[in-house]
Amino acid sequence: MNDASEPGVKGEALFLRLRLLGDIVFTIPAVARFKERLPETRLYYAVEERFAEAAGLIPGIDGVVTVPSRPGPGDVLSFRRRLRRLGVGTVIDLHSGPTAALLTRASGAALRAGFRTANRNWAYNRLVERFDPTRPAHSVHNQARLLEAVGIDGADPPPYPPLPASAYAVTPRLEPLIAVRPKAVLHLGAGNRFRDWGEDHFAELAQRLTAEGVAVVLVGGSEAEKRRGERLGRLENVHDLTGPLSLRELLALVASAAVYVGADSGPLHVASLTSTPLVALYGPNLTAVSGPWRRAGLAVVETALPCRPCSQRRCKYGTIPCMRDISTDRVHEAVRQFIR
């Protein structure tokens, strides 16, 4: 099982993290540490096709390899051939799911690293022990821990490196809003209903901010978020930018804002790549595990409940109080500390 047990990479390297947006962002410190220790090794990154833009933003990546969300035998073979052409001899599976394990094994790489699990060890010849489950670690620490497979200490992951200027896209539709000062960017939704603060809260917050002379820009990509944007966009000095927005546009918009407000979701973690202060609303998840990877310019607003964290499948109270009981007063107070 350990035929590639000697530390160090074999050939070029590939990190594999198929999805989701926030999880991909959380791998950036591991990428930074890898390139710091092995600058001469070319590092590729494999994601599902829909997350290619996210992977392309990561500093230090030499190329992005995409796969379908449900790869068939032909896709797996194509993936293997692509890695061979790139000279990839080391694959580090940061995802640890069944599809990722299959792709790692099918890669044919000489060194295939992943976490030790109950039923997927067959995919790897370098196994790394997970953290003690009774003491949950931040996702960034979990990702960086896999660097042990190539002899790199991942115990102290670095902060996010600055993004290059090419990561920001000021498109014509953004230009009028980029110039508006001061402004707050509000993400109107979340990954699911268990992390939704609620339209009523967002409406009240927007009204308070605009009454104080702060412009509000609304973002969100889902159909529900777009419907919210249409309704709240009728308020004075509230600008509805819900709907399709590239990650580079989102970065440019957030970078020009005084503050970003949003629940635990992918856009929050994209926003954390800028220097803009964040007001992060946390309910089912714990910030110790999935909070923004930064210390400065961060206010976390959450409600202490014994049921946290939860599976986000059913609320024992039925009303999701961990999110819905976060008062507008608390969020407004957190936002005001960042408005100059």
Steps between C-alpha positions, in 0.01 A plus 500: 500500500787738568709465183527881482576552868816709460434873555509725197300528180519268201495705181261794483215526750122527495265610778150359466206686657196455279261743675359718671588867479586556867686169524712593198587834661602315816771313306685822407728497809602141418583608144702793633699280738562239229636761256706660775673169575511358145509801266647303211221242492213583270170478685167431328153506651203277411139615546158441356443707187265744675777601743773562244489877557550453874804278451639745246510771767736308728848656509774251417295262287666414168186363334145384564373153407121467481274197522121463468297489819413137419798365306447188291764245396604714202543805722714305746720374216532853359599626846771235526637586155504873580702444816747282313553774241560750781754273667298471821647236730349623829129540573379634834129444554373794705138400439482150652175396329425192288544672163819670611637168625417333168672775302804489728537125452434519127760773457777241503719743697795348683403681821132519589422663834177518696350474846472160662132397486291195570436412135717700256857416595528295180538825304821613669854387573567786743249522785472792740313473829209737554481729798341368816123525426431597861703817446382644168760690300449777249462383140816690405698295754343179368603579142852604595548183707512297178828672409663256742474247218779681314707591804361851556390610846145633468449574870504880463324594174575851375240772443350544156756658265402821318317438174651636178332794327365258237273348765282813501270590211344847489248445222275776354203403716715529811667831423224726641486298822877473548516878537224517764633568852426390767316182417421162647471180296226267628482138386129420525512124533702202613579145399170375639203612710672406825750783444250759377470813712172593334377769261339700780833537681683603183229754416519657845880514489496659154253764614709588803818531298351710223344731760855561624627584151651159423418355159406132491583259217317168493660183362381140469474251220208269573146557375381567855777753552415673173138532606612650828725738313215618280290582806769659713648683203195728502627660821676834468879479453485119476655356183391156383789306349356154562522249218805377310820659630844363426737443790730767362211747493405406856858553613517843335169603654589381851847655481340841438255468791531610863360169623358167381210333684399141444436156644741208491514422128734503203474875428600580860823306455566661161449838670755398764768505227473880494599738780140621540358446852249218535191459715442125497172347617543149640228257604527121449876503437779594737752771414769280658447261209380715208544863597675749267875438504601836644521684831495869409194670355260230611187508715317171552138524613355178637261364759621257766281190490580149630387342172781661300650366283221309328453284191285765324238240412241570767471771765403361841320827572343531156578872478878494446563738792879487458453726196157653536563619855804705397358849545534779248630715785802272549584486131453874456733566793761269351474673162525851646843433652641469147329803342718808504 
